[in-house]
Amino acid sequence: MTTLHDEPVSDTDALMASKASNRAPVIVPGPHRDCPICDTDNANGEPVRYSRDPWQLKQCRDCGLVYLENPPGYEALSVDLAWEKSYTMEMQRRRKGHRLHYLISDPLKRVRVLFRGGGVRRKEQAWIARHVGSGRLLDVGCGTGRTLMELPKSIIPYGIEISEHLAAETNKLCRSRGGYVVENNAVDGMGQFEADFFDGMMLRAFLEHETQPRLLLEAAQHALAPKGRIIIKVPNYSSVNRVVRGGNWCGFRFPDHVNYFTPETLRRVVEMTGFRVTQFGVLDRFPFNDNMWLAAEKPAAR
């Protein structure tokens, strides 16, 4: 079984995380939202048993998506829940009271990374090379820019980042290679690029954070060039590990994980926004993996 974000962080990442406050910020729940895929109002539905007060998970009675019904607003996501502030607290939360689990899983994780010749970042690079190859690539939720800076010179890096601090730092890195970073939420930030601008996009560990995933993918359609590819990585709510570990599953993260996709609901939202799935095989959504990967293409212009 794999875990979310299971790669060791860089020295820079660790330094930034260590500066985070150890006190969890007080986050106020937002208003009720309908299903972000099909707009069904599930207000009268029973909360999913994994809900954690005051955060209410609901499962859509029409499309099946599990989602946070009362997520915090974009302002909280950009300030109190910015990655550089929440990383350390999240790691501490996961490990608290589960020392035996991590005593076993940490060595297995290192063996797995060694066996496959690299971890998640190596897989990112392989998928980008396979599905994009060259041209302009947008990393949505680009964070520290580590992924972008590891791309080959054939790719011009761009990013969208809601954290003011990270956006400013990563913008410097991208401009050194001909691209830049937009500081904004993902949906509005996507609208700042002209139509058909990108050859590829990366949504790694992002769509689960986006309160408007369908609108974001529709905006991505506009910004991608015809035949452009989008690569998505999200937690796999259908994983065996979620069933086994229940509420302790590593994919649960309150309140900044606001969508919990299964292979069926992920494919549904991707296809309903006009994309054609190009890679989503059994191994990409393996039941014993906590994550799943999907690649899709914007159809050629008629």
C-alpha distance (Angstrom), angle and dihedral (degrees) to the residues before:
residue distance angle dihedral
M1 . . .
T2 3.77 . .
T3 3.76 129.5 .
L4 3.76 132.5 -137.7
H5 3.80 118.2 -90.1
D6 3.80 88.6 0.0
E7 3.79 97.9 165.3
P8 3.81 122.7 105.5
V9 3.78 110.5 -105.7
S10 3.80 123.5 -122.0
D11 3.80 122.5 -104.8
T12 3.79 89.6 -103.4
D13 3.80 92.2 50.5
A14 3.78 91.7 48.4
L15 3.80 92.2 48.8
M16 3.80 91.3 51.4
A17 3.78 91.6 47.5
S18 3.80 92.4 48.5
K19 3.81 89.4 59.0
A20 3.79 90.6 60.0
S21 3.78 119.2 110.4
N22 3.79 114.4 -102.6
R23 3.79 90.1 -142.7
A24 3.80 115.2 89.5
P25 3.81 111.6 -124.5
V26 3.79 118.8 -120.0
I27 3.81 105.4 -106.7
V28 3.79 118.8 -167.9
P29 3.83 117.3 -143.2
G30 3.77 114.6 -114.4
P31 3.80 128.4 -131.0
H32 3.80 123.8 -71.1
R33 3.80 114.7 -75.7
D34 3.76 129.4 -163.4
C35 3.79 121.8 -128.3
P36 3.82 105.3 -58.8
I37 3.81 91.8 -142.6
C38 3.80 105.7 45.6
D39 3.85 103.1 9.4
T40 3.82 93.7 -121.8
D41 3.80 113.5 158.9
N42 3.81 106.3 -127.2
A43 3.81 96.5 171.5
N44 3.81 92.1 123.5
G45 3.77 94.3 48.3
E46 3.80 121.6 105.8
P47 3.83 114.6 -101.4
V48 3.80 116.2 -105.1
R49 3.80 109.5 -101.4
Y50 3.80 91.6 -115.5
S51 3.82 91.3 65.7
R52 3.79 114.0 127.0
D53 3.80 117.1 -152.0
P54 3.02 123.2 -75.4
W55 3.82 90.2 13.8
Q56 3.80 115.1 82.7
L57 3.80 121.2 -156.1
K58 3.79 116.4 -160.9
Q59 3.80 132.0 -173.7
C60 3.78 113.7 -140.5
R61 3.78 110.6 -118.2
D62 3.82 90.8 -148.1
C63 3.83 108.7 40.2
G64 3.82 100.6 15.7
L65 3.82 98.2 -124.9
V66 3.81 115.5 152.2
Y67 3.78 109.3 -143.0
L68 3.79 143.5 159.4
E69 3.78 106.7 -97.4
N70 3.83 97.1 -160.4
P71 3.83 107.4 33.3
P72 3.80 121.9 170.3
G73 3.79 118.1 -100.7
Y74 3.79 128.1 -97.5
E75 3.81 91.0 -95.9
A76 3.79 91.7 62.4
L77 3.80 90.5 45.8
S78 3.80 91.5 52.6
V79 3.82 97.0 46.0
D80 3.81 117.9 16.7
L81 3.82 95.8 27.6
A82 3.80 97.8 38.3
W83 3.79 110.2 139.5
E84 3.79 96.0 -115.5
K85 3.82 88.7 57.5
S86 3.80 100.9 39.5
Y87 3.82 101.7 41.4
T88 3.80 98.3 81.4
M89 3.81 94.0 42.0
E90 3.80 91.4 50.1
M91 3.81 93.2 50.4
Q92 3.80 90.6 49.1
R93 3.81 91.6 48.7
R94 3.79 92.9 51.3
R95 3.79 93.9 50.4
K96 3.79 98.5 41.7
G97 3.77 109.1 108.8
H98 3.82 93.5 -1.5
R99 3.80 102.5 84.1
L100 3.80 94.7 133.1
H101 3.80 92.1 52.8
Y102 3.79 92.9 52.4
L103 3.80 92.2 40.7
I104 3.82 85.7 64.1
S105 3.79 100.8 32.5
D106 3.83 98.6 48.4
P107 3.85 95.4 61.7
L108 3.81 90.7 42.5
K109 3.79 89.0 51.9
R110 3.81 91.8 54.1
V111 3.81 91.1 48.1
R112 3.81 90.9 49.6
V113 3.79 92.8 50.4
L114 3.82 90.4 48.5
F115 3.81 92.3 46.9
R116 3.79 94.9 52.7
G117 3.79 93.9 42.5
G118 3.78 96.3 -112.9
G119 3.74 140.4 -2.1
V120 3.76 138.9 -110.2
R121 3.80 95.2 -40.4
R122 3.79 91.7 53.8
K123 3.81 88.7 50.4
E124 3.81 90.0 50.1
Q125 3.75 90.8 54.3
A126 3.80 92.0 48.4
W127 3.80 92.9 50.4
I128 3.80 92.6 46.9
A129 3.80 90.8 49.6
R130 3.81 91.3 48.5
H131 3.79 99.5 43.6
V132 3.82 104.2 27.8
G133 3.79 110.0 16.4
S134 3.80 99.7 173.3
G135 3.80 143.4 -1.4
R136 3.79 131.3 55.1
L137 3.80 116.5 -13.7
L138 3.81 125.9 -172.6
D139 3.81 120.4 -153.3
V140 3.81 107.8 -159.4
G141 3.78 108.3 -148.9
C142 3.79 90.9 13.4
G143 3.82 95.6 178.7
T144 3.80 112.5 -179.1
G145 3.81 92.5 -3.1
R146 3.78 93.2 -118.6
T147 3.80 93.3 134.4
L148 3.80 92.7 48.0
M149 3.79 94.4 49.0
E150 3.81 91.4 52.9
L151 3.81 92.6 56.5
P152 3.82 119.3 108.6
K153 3.81 118.9 -97.4
S154 3.80 89.2 -106.3
I155 3.81 88.3 75.0
I156 3.81 124.9 71.9
P157 3.83 108.4 -147.4
Y158 3.81 125.2 -133.8
G159 3.78 130.5 168.1
I160 3.78 147.5 -171.4
E161 3.79 116.6 -149.8
I162 3.80 129.2 171.7
S163 3.81 94.8 -161.6
E164 3.80 108.5 90.6
H165 3.79 94.1 -149.5
L166 3.80 96.8 47.1
A167 3.80 92.7 43.6
A168 3.80 91.6 55.3
E169 3.79 94.2 47.9
T170 3.81 95.9 44.7
N171 3.80 91.8 45.0
K172 3.81 88.7 64.5
L173 3.79 90.8 53.4
C174 3.81 94.6 47.2
R175 3.80 93.9 47.3
S176 3.80 89.0 56.1
R177 3.82 86.3 64.3
G178 3.80 99.6 40.1
G179 3.81 100.4 -91.6
Y180 3.80 135.1 87.7
V181 3.81 144.3 -153.7
V182 3.81 127.5 -113.1
E183 3.81 115.4 -145.8
N184 3.80 104.6 -142.4
N185 3.76 144.0 90.1
A186 3.79 112.1 -68.5
V187 3.82 99.8 -105.3
D188 3.80 96.2 47.6
G189 3.79 92.0 37.5
M190 3.80 91.3 55.1
G191 3.79 88.7 56.1
Q192 3.80 90.8 60.6
F193 3.80 90.9 71.6
E194 3.78 122.9 77.8
A195 3.80 122.3 -111.2
D196 3.82 119.1 -78.4
F197 3.82 90.7 8.5
F198 3.82 102.9 134.5
D199 3.78 133.2 63.0
G200 3.78 91.9 -162.6
M201 3.79 145.0 3.4
M202 3.78 134.6 -155.0
L203 3.82 123.1 -151.0
R204 3.79 100.3 176.4
A205 3.82 113.7 170.1
F206 3.80 89.1 -18.3
L207 3.80 113.9 98.4
E208 3.80 90.5 67.4
H209 3.84 87.4 61.9
E210 3.81 97.0 47.6
T211 3.81 116.0 99.2
Q212 3.81 90.7 -160.2
P213 3.83 104.9 40.6
R214 3.81 95.3 157.4
L215 3.81 92.5 50.0
L216 3.79 90.3 47.7
L217 3.80 92.5 53.4
E218 3.80 90.2 47.2
A219 3.82 88.9 52.5
A220 3.80 88.9 48.2
Q221 3.81 89.0 56.2
H222 3.80 88.9 58.5
A223 3.82 95.6 47.9
L224 3.82 96.6 43.5
A225 3.78 120.8 85.9
P226 3.82 117.6 -123.0
K227 3.83 108.7 -77.8
G228 3.82 88.2 18.3
R229 3.80 115.4 145.8
I230 3.79 132.1 -133.6
I231 3.81 122.4 -158.7
I232 3.81 118.7 -155.9
K233 3.79 129.8 -171.1
V234 3.83 119.7 -178.8
P235 3.81 138.4 156.1
N236 3.80 113.0 -82.8
Y237 3.80 108.0 -125.2
S238 3.82 88.4 -171.4
S239 3.79 92.8 60.7
V240 3.79 119.2 128.1
N241 3.79 88.6 -129.0
R242 3.82 90.6 63.0
V243 3.81 89.9 53.7
V244 3.81 92.2 47.2
R245 3.80 99.0 43.1
G246 3.80 97.2 35.5
G247 3.79 112.7 -175.1
N248 3.82 90.4 3.5
W249 3.81 92.2 63.7
C250 3.80 110.8 131.9
G251 3.81 90.7 -128.4
F252 3.80 93.0 68.7
R253 3.76 110.8 92.3
F254 3.79 118.4 161.9
P255 2.94 126.3 -122.8
D256 3.82 104.1 -9.0
H257 3.81 97.7 56.5
V258 3.79 98.6 74.6
N259 3.84 100.9 164.6
Y260 3.81 128.9 48.3
F261 3.79 111.2 -164.4
T262 3.79 130.4 -160.8
P263 3.81 119.5 -163.2
E264 3.80 88.1 -98.7
T265 3.81 97.4 50.8
L266 3.81 92.8 43.2
R267 3.80 92.5 52.3
R268 3.79 89.9 45.0
V269 3.81 96.3 55.9
V270 3.81 92.3 42.6
E271 3.80 93.9 51.5
M272 3.81 96.0 40.7
T273 3.82 89.0 58.0
G274 3.80 91.5 57.3
F275 3.78 103.9 -95.9
R276 3.79 126.0 132.7
V277 3.82 113.0 -136.7
T278 3.81 109.9 -126.3
Q279 3.80 101.5 173.8
F280 3.81 127.9 20.9
G281 3.77 105.8 125.4
V282 3.79 129.6 164.0
L283 3.81 92.7 -89.7
D284 3.81 90.8 50.1
R285 3.82 90.2 58.8
F286 3.80 98.8 26.7
P287 3.84 111.5 168.9
F288 3.82 92.0 -131.2
N289 3.80 91.9 55.1
D290 3.80 121.0 86.3
N291 3.79 90.7 -148.9
M292 3.78 135.9 50.4
W293 3.79 132.3 -157.7
L294 3.79 128.3 -150.3
A295 3.80 133.6 178.4
A296 3.80 123.0 -162.4
E297 3.78 137.3 176.5
K298 3.78 134.2 -138.2
P299 3.82 106.3 -125.8
A300 3.78 118.0 -109.7
A301 3.80 116.1 -96.1
R302 3.80 113.8 -95.4
